[in-house]
């Protein structure tokens, strides 16, 4: 049986785990990314890809990591966000120009993000390596977390990072509880093509069952996330493409003309998941392993990238100073620094879901009056816009567009 040691072991090599590994590339730390899927696994681009809306802060993080140039060619800018309540009179718009920005965000196919991150991860220095394996067991200790991999390797990590998603196996093995709220909703995800190009316009339309989001993609397509009840999701799944597009047309309207095409549809149950702790001993949880949000307002990956930026800065600094990256004070400092951002984003997304999915008499009128108020009084939108763009909290260096290397120069 082989034995190995590492300063940082990242369990999960998806978008979040790979981003953290890349950010630690010049830290001097020995980093291992453990994932059952090889980092060089090929992925074929297709019309059916899922997409992610990146906030301006997330773009700055990717720029600081020198990843954005490889992404930007397939990133569709969001210049206007149109928010409405189906069947109501309330409408509000958020515009990049009013915020002094060229875009409120960018929508990028996940296949593009994944390809760029995989390529950069493969090009990292020898100190950052990828291991194709699963974690069989995890035993916390005072000086290291001892991991057993399914390839027979024993791996001792000075700090281990769980980045393996909502159903994190590592979180379970570490004995960290998960608190879950079931919204009794399902997200139907697909790519659609409307007759009129979205041309930089994103739409968040609230229906009695939940929000319906259409985000612009390159080539005149849109990424659809349609929140419905489980029963409605089953009914939609049984429809052919033409009938599905007709149902979507009825729910959304004709702001983009007639819907012409839909790709493969996938349905996901929606809820709010929060780990009882984000730090436990020498273990840290980031991304969906720490907190999974409802997709309304598209905050999940953006929140996770800010986690990456904060944790990378602290681990990078420890590595360059020759300090213990798993020191309790360092890890607790990370958790404390991220608490307010997590709390605000969770409150915003949870509040939007509950407010706009509620059918109580009189509440619909109040919602529409609120949307009208936001349109007539732009200052009322400022808090929501700041949070959606990742400006709602103290920003670490990467989130300000600064490299981690420059802090040591």
Secondary structure as GFF3:
##gff-version 3
##sequence-region A 1 409
A	DSSP	beta_strand	3	11	.	.	.	ID=ss1
A	DSSP	alpha_helix	15	23	.	.	.	ID=ss2
A	DSSP	beta_strand	31	35	.	.	.	ID=ss3
A	DSSP	beta_strand	51	55	.	.	.	ID=ss4
A	DSSP	alpha_helix	56	64	.	.	.	ID=ss5
A	DSSP	alpha_helix	68	72	.	.	.	ID=ss6
A	DSSP	beta_strand	75	78	.	.	.	ID=ss7
A	DSSP	beta_strand	80	85	.	.	.	ID=ss8
A	DSSP	beta_strand	91	95	.	.	.	ID=ss9
A	DSSP	three_ten_helix	97	99	.	.	.	ID=ss10
A	DSSP	beta_strand	105	109	.	.	.	ID=ss11
A	DSSP	alpha_helix	110	122	.	.	.	ID=ss12
A	DSSP	beta_strand	128	132	.	.	.	ID=ss13
A	DSSP	beta_strand	135	140	.	.	.	ID=ss14
A	DSSP	beta_strand	145	149	.	.	.	ID=ss15
A	DSSP	beta_strand	154	162	.	.	.	ID=ss16
A	DSSP	alpha_helix	169	173	.	.	.	ID=ss17
A	DSSP	beta_strand	178	194	.	.	.	ID=ss18
A	DSSP	beta_strand	201	207	.	.	.	ID=ss19
A	DSSP	beta_strand	210	216	.	.	.	ID=ss20
A	DSSP	three_ten_helix	218	220	.	.	.	ID=ss21
A	DSSP	beta_strand	221	228	.	.	.	ID=ss22
A	DSSP	alpha_helix	230	237	.	.	.	ID=ss23
A	DSSP	alpha_helix	241	252	.	.	.	ID=ss24
A	DSSP	beta_strand	259	262	.	.	.	ID=ss25
A	DSSP	beta_strand	266	275	.	.	.	ID=ss26
A	DSSP	beta_strand	279	280	.	.	.	ID=ss27
A	DSSP	beta_strand	283	285	.	.	.	ID=ss28
A	DSSP	three_ten_helix	287	289	.	.	.	ID=ss29
A	DSSP	beta_strand	291	292	.	.	.	ID=ss30
A	DSSP	three_ten_helix	296	298	.	.	.	ID=ss31
A	DSSP	alpha_helix	300	321	.	.	.	ID=ss32
A	DSSP	alpha_helix	328	356	.	.	.	ID=ss33
A	DSSP	alpha_helix	363	376	.	.	.	ID=ss34
A	DSSP	three_ten_helix	378	381	.	.	.	ID=ss35
A	DSSP	alpha_helix	382	388	.	.	.	ID=ss36
A	DSSP	three_ten_helix	398	400	.	.	.	ID=ss37
A	DSSP	three_ten_helix	405	408	.	.	.	ID=ss38
###
